[in-house]
């Protein structure tokens, strides 16, 4: 889809998980939250912004962490599974009138760096709805 994807007027947008080079809160993130994010990533519930480019993890200490095997993106491991995460795109999760916007890298931050998202976000992931491109309202770009 081309154009600008927007949310319904009655929804509030809340950004969670843009960490930079420090972790604001550490701890154990519940397995149900990790499982839902993992499944959503594998099911392609990642909204691509198309033009904002890639983001490298500022917390990784070595190139091997970010470029394992010479390829971009860390390989995360959880419950005997492996998944390569790319620093491109976002999750959108709707819950109780709010849409939580989170970078695709949040799984890497949680599993590899011990980041614990806010409880309200964890609850949204556990009980909310992951949005896809067709859940947005699309406005065509105007060429002048």
Helices and strands as residue ranges (DSSP letters): E 4-6, E 12-16, H 31-42, H 63-66, G 68-70, E 75-78, E 81-84, E 90-95, E 98-103, H 106-113, H 119-127, E 129-130, G 133-135, E 137-139
